[in-house]
Each structure stands twice: as structure tokens, then as C-alpha cells.
Amino acid sequence: MRGGSNLFGPRRCQKSILLAVNAGYTALGETEVDQLLAPNLADFVRAHRTAPRHPDHPRGLSRPALAGLCDVSASYIAQIEQREKTSPSPEVVDAIARALRLTPAERQHMHNLAAPKTPGPRTYTPMPVAEMRELISDDLRAAADGLIPHLSGYVDERWNVLWANQAYDRAYPRLSEVENILVWFFLVPDSHQVMIEWENEARLTVNWFRWHMGRYQNPQWALDLLGKLGSSAVFRAMYLAERVDYERHQPLMHLRDPATAEPYSVRVRITDVPSVDAPFQWFIGMREKFSGPPSLLTD
């Protein structure tokens, strides 16, 4: 979530022409580049305006139609989508959110993207993963180990696994190798074997990641990870949908045992870590008998 301002506008050079493509840029010329961008207001508004969310607007809204619903000019909407206006007033943001029928999470995300860029803790270089792992004390490890046979681990806002107990490592094969949950979902085939609702869980993780990114005012926070994940067409499709979540909508995660293929359910709770002032959370998954709909086992 950190980076230079050139990421928010088309760059020009003599040998290539860069065209904005939703949440990325495509360079046409000798070198082709397709880089996913950190969340920004222009792409968010454009994606939701053109999405077929309204029954009476199956092809989305035109700029004049959205402008009319928000009591602003069509040129003002164009300036937002062309990155010429990056910090509209909270009143305008709320008007656009109402017109686009955004969820509460999407509305807050839009406010985060439109907030004036001022110095603060979320504009600095993020703490390296190695340093964050040093914050996992012996007491925190013991707390996670004390939950075995249930799953427990500590995860940062970029979905890096900082430390986990053996039950967690066993439930998600090869996650400890790649260390990042998003990389595991989209670049490790084993994830499809153990996650019964792979698509739903993967999409939630992407949407939650986008929420975290939107809270930072410096896109470098996650550009390296986006560069790695950009090789997955499925990730790109989910990411470019511009959806946002910041919590689970139901507590149960359904998995298969990697050794026996037996289905089981995990009751998930994600909380802040007591007495630790750092951007990571405690994942607790209480293992129980499979309690999902039978249709999940026949698809």
C-alpha cells in the first residue's frame, strides 16, 4: 500500500503508450506489461458504475446517469474516473455510494480511498515479515499450541502466516512453504484438494485483502504480492471485480483431511492479539464434524 504517485496516472514514453485497464496498466509497444494496481478511487468507481448491479440497468450506469443520481455533473464523474479528482468530499462519496447501492464495507472502502493523503502510520513502509515474526512471543506460540487439535496461527494484513501450530500446518498442506495464504490459494494446487468451498473462501480472502490495502495510502504496501499473484487468471478476475469484505459472513469453513479426504468443518474466529500493537491477527479454527450441506460433497 505504498509507492510513488506515478502509479495513479498514465505514464508516457517514446517507445510505448500506456493505457489504463481497470485496476492495471497495459503497455503497448516493445514490452508488454500488465501490472495490477493497488486499490484507487478511479478504478473502484468505474468498476461499480459499469457493473450490472441494478435490475433496471443490466449494463451498468452511464456517467450522466450516475451524475444525475448524485447531483453532480457527468464531467465530475469523469474526472474521478480519470484520476483528476482523487479526494471528493465525504458528501459526494456518500452520494455515489447510495447511487451505486454499495454495501457498508464498500462504502467505507470508498471513503478510505478518497481520504486526503496525509502523513500517518499507514503511509510508511510496512513492517517486514521477518520483523513481525519476532513479535510472536513464546507466550503467543504456547497459546496457539495449547489449542491443538484445533487450528491456530497468526496472520498479518497481507495474509502472510507469521506462525502456526501443527494442526494448522497439517490442515493447509504446503502453506508453510509459500508462507502466504493468497499465494497458496491461487498458485498451489493442493488448496483445491482441501478447501471444499474453494471459490467462496478464495474470493473472501481477496476481498478482505483489498479492504486492508484500501486503508493504506501508499500502494507499495502490497505491489510485490500483486505482481506475483497477477500470473493467476482467477486471482485477476476476483481482484478486478473490486469487491470488498472485512469479515466472514458465516463462521464455518469446510475442509477435507489431506491424508484421508474425510470432510470436516472448522468454526473460525479471527481476533486481534491481546496486548500486541501490531497489524496481525489471531486465527482460531475449532475443528468439528462436517456440518455443511450434503450438496458440497457431491459437486
C-alpha positions in Angstrom: 0.0 0.0 0.0 2.9 2.3 -0.6 4.5 3.7 -3.7 5.1 6.7 -6.0 2.4 8.8 -7.4 3.1 7.7 -10.9 1.1 4.6 -10.2 -2.1 6.7 -10.2 -1.9 8.1 -13.7 -0.9 7.1 -17.2 2.8 7.3 -17.9 4.2 8.3 -21.3 7.4 7.3 -23.0 8.7 7.4 -26.6 8.6 3.6 -27.2 5.2 2.7 -25.6 1.8 4.0 -24.9 0.3 3.1 -21.5 -3.4 2.7 -21.4 -5.4 2.3 -18.2 -7.1 -1.0 -17.9 -9.3 -1.1 -14.9 -7.0 -1.9 -11.9 -3.9 -2.2 -14.1 -1.9 -0.7 -16.9 -1.2 -2.4 -20.2 1.8 -1.1 -22.1 1.6 -1.5 -25.9 5.0 -1.5 -27.7 8.2 -3.4 -27.5 7.4 -4.6 -23.9 4.0 -5.7 -22.7 3.3 -5.0 -19.0 0.1 -5.9 -17.2 0.5 -4.8 -13.7 -2.3 -4.9 -11.1 -2.6 -1.7 -9.2 -3.3 -1.1 -5.5 -6.9 0.0 -4.9 -7.7 3.5 -6.0 -10.8 5.6 -6.3 -10.9 5.9 -10.1 -10.9 2.1 -10.7 -13.4 1.5 -7.9 -16.0 4.0 -9.1 -15.6 2.9 -12.8 -15.9 -0.8 -11.9 -19.1 -0.4 -9.8 -20.6 2.1 -12.2 -20.3 -0.3 -15.2 -21.3 -3.4 -13.3 -24.8 -4.8 -13.9 -25.9 -4.4 -10.3 -29.2 -2.6 -11.0 -32.1 -4.7 -12.4 -33.2 -1.7 -14.4 -29.6 -1.1 -15.6 -28.3 -4.5 -16.7 -25.3 -2.9 -18.5 -24.5 -0.6 -15.6 -24.8 3.1 -15.4 -23.6 5.7 -17.8 -21.6 8.6 -16.4 -24.6 11.0 -17.0 -27.0 8.6 -15.3 -24.7 8.2 -12.2 -24.1 12.0 -12.1 -27.9 12.6 -12.1 -28.4 10.3 -9.2 -25.6 12.1 -7.3 -26.5 15.7 -8.2 -23.1 16.3 -9.7 -22.0 16.8 -13.3 -21.0 14.0 -15.7 -17.7 15.7 -16.2 -17.1 15.5 -12.4 -17.6 11.7 -12.5 -15.3 11.6 -15.5 -12.6 13.5 -13.5 -12.9 11.0 -10.7 -12.5 8.0 -13.1 -9.6 9.7 -14.9 -7.7 10.3 -11.6 -8.1 14.0 -11.9 -10.1 14.2 -8.7 -8.8 11.9 -6.1 -10.3 13.3 -2.9 -14.0 14.2 -3.4 -15.9 15.4 -0.3 -17.4 12.8 2.1 -20.8 14.1 0.9 -20.1 13.3 -2.7 -18.7 9.9 -1.7 -21.8 9.0 0.2 -24.0 10.2 -2.7 -22.1 7.9 -5.1 -22.2 5.0 -2.7 -26.0 5.4 -2.4 -26.4 5.6 -6.2 -24.3 2.5 -6.7 -26.0 0.7 -3.9 -22.7 -0.2 -2.2 -22.5 -2.5 0.8 -21.4 -0.9 4.1 -17.9 -2.4 3.6 -17.7 -1.0 0.1 -18.9 2.4 1.2 -16.2 2.6 3.9 -13.6 1.4 1.5 -14.6 4.2 -0.9 -14.2 6.7 1.9 -10.8 5.2 2.7 -9.7 5.6 -1.0 -11.0 9.2 -1.1 -9.4 10.3 2.1 -6.8 13.1 1.7 -3.3 11.8 1.6 -1.7 13.0 4.9 1.3 11.7 6.9 0.4 8.9 9.3 1.1 5.4 10.4 -0.5 3.9 7.2 1.7 5.9 4.8 5.0 4.4 5.9 6.9 1.4 4.7 5.2 -1.7 6.2 7.0 -3.7 8.8 9.0 -6.5 7.1 7.6 -10.0 7.7 10.8 -11.1 9.5 10.4 -8.3 12.0 6.7 -9.0 12.5 7.6 -12.7 13.2 9.8 -11.5 16.0 6.7 -10.2 17.8 5.3 -13.7 18.1 6.5 -14.4 21.6 6.9 -17.7 23.4 3.6 -17.0 25.2 1.8 -16.5 21.9 3.2 -19.7 20.5 2.2 -21.6 23.6 -1.3 -20.1 23.4 -1.7 -21.5 19.8 -0.1 -24.8 20.6 -2.5 -25.1 23.6 -5.4 -25.3 21.2 -4.2 -28.5 19.4 -6.0 -30.5 17.8 -7.7 -27.2 16.8 -6.1 -24.9 14.2 -4.4 -21.7 15.4 -2.0 -19.3 13.8 -1.0 -15.6 13.5 -1.6 -13.8 10.2 -0.7 -10.3 9.0 -2.8 -8.0 6.9 -1.2 -9.2 3.7 -2.2 -12.8 4.6 1.4 -13.8 5.5 1.3 -16.6 8.0 3.7 -15.5 10.8 3.4 -18.6 12.9 1.0 -21.5 13.2 0.6 -24.7 15.2 0.9 -28.2 13.8 -2.8 -28.7 13.4 -2.9 -25.5 11.2 0.1 -26.6 9.1 -1.4 -30.0 8.6 -4.8 -28.7 7.5 -3.3 -26.5 4.8 -0.6 -28.5 3.0 2.3 -26.6 1.6 1.1 -23.3 3.1 4.1 -23.2 5.4 6.3 -23.4 2.3 4.8 -20.5 0.4 4.0 -18.6 3.7 1.2 -16.5 2.1 -2.5 -17.5 2.1 -3.3 -15.8 -1.2 -0.3 -17.4 -2.9 -1.4 -20.8 -1.5 -5.0 -20.3 -2.8 -4.0 -19.3 -6.3 -0.6 -20.8 -7.0 -0.7 -24.1 -5.0 -2.9 -26.8 -6.4 -3.2 -28.5 -3.0 -5.5 -25.8 -1.9 -8.2 -27.1 -4.2 -8.0 -30.6 -2.7 -8.6 -29.5 0.9 -10.9 -26.4 0.6 -14.3 -27.8 -0.1 -15.7 -24.3 -0.9 -12.5 -23.1 -2.6 -14.1 -20.4 -4.7 -16.0 -18.8 -1.9 -13.1 -18.9 0.5 -10.6 -17.6 -2.1 -12.9 -14.7 -3.1 -13.4 -13.7 0.6 -9.7 -13.7 1.1 -9.1 -11.5 -2.0 -11.9 -9.1 -1.0 -10.6 -8.9 2.6 -7.1 -8.2 1.2 -8.4 -5.4 -0.9 -10.1 -3.9 2.2 -6.8 -3.9 4.0 -5.0 -2.4 1.1 -7.5 0.4 0.8 -6.7 1.5 4.4 -3.2 2.3 3.4 -2.3 5.5 1.5 0.9 4.1 0.0 0.3 1.3 -2.6 3.8 -0.2 -2.3 2.3 -2.0 0.8 1.2 -4.8 -1.5 2.5 -4.3 -5.0 5.1 -7.0 -4.8 2.5 -9.5 -3.8 0.1 -8.3 -6.5 2.9 -8.8 -9.1 3.3 -12.4 -8.0 -0.4 -13.2 -8.0 -1.0 -11.4 -11.3 0.0 -14.6 -13.1 -3.2 -16.3 -11.9 -6.1 -15.5 -14.2 -8.6 -16.5 -11.5 -7.0 -14.1 -9.0 -7.0 -11.3 -11.5 -10.8 -11.8 -12.2 -11.6 -11.8 -8.5 -9.3 -8.8 -7.8 -10.6 -6.7 -10.7 -14.2 -7.2 -9.6 -13.4 -4.5 -6.9 -15.5 -6.3 -4.2 -14.7 -5.7 -0.5 -15.2 -7.6 2.7 -13.7 -7.2 6.2 -15.3 -10.1 8.0 -16.6 -13.6 7.5 -20.3 -13.8 6.8 -20.6 -17.3 8.3 -18.3 -18.9 10.8 -17.8 -22.3 9.3 -15.0 -23.3 6.9 -15.4 -26.7 5.3 -12.3 -28.8 4.5 -11.0 -32.3 3.7 -8.3 -34.0 5.6 -5.3 -34.0 3.3 -4.4 -37.6 4.3 -7.8 -39.3 4.4 -10.0 -36.9 2.3 -12.5 -37.0 5.2 -14.6 -33.9 5.3 -14.8 -31.8 8.4 -15.8 -28.3 9.4 -13.8 -25.6 11.3 -15.5 -22.9 13.3 -13.4 -19.8 12.5 -12.7 -16.8 14.8 -10.3 -14.1 13.8 -9.4 -11.7 16.5 -6.8 -9.0 17.4 -3.9 -10.3 19.5 -4.2 -9.2 23.2 -1.6 -6.7 24.3 0.1 -6.6 20.9 0.0 -3.3 19.0 0.9 -4.7 15.5 -1.1 -5.3 12.3 -1.6 -9.0 12.7 -4.4 -11.2 13.9 -5.0 -14.5 15.6 -6.8 -17.2 13.6 -8.5 -19.8 15.7 -10.3 -22.7 14.0 -12.2 -25.1 16.2 -12.4 -28.5 14.4 -15.7 -30.3 14.5 -17.7 -32.9 12.5 -18.7 -31.8 9.0 -21.8 -29.8 9.2 -22.1 -28.3 5.7 -24.9 -29.1 3.3 -24.6 -32.6 1.7 -24.5 -31.0 -1.7 -21.0 -29.7 -1.0 -19.8 -33.3 -1.0 -21.4 -34.3 -4.3 -20.4 -31.3 -6.5 
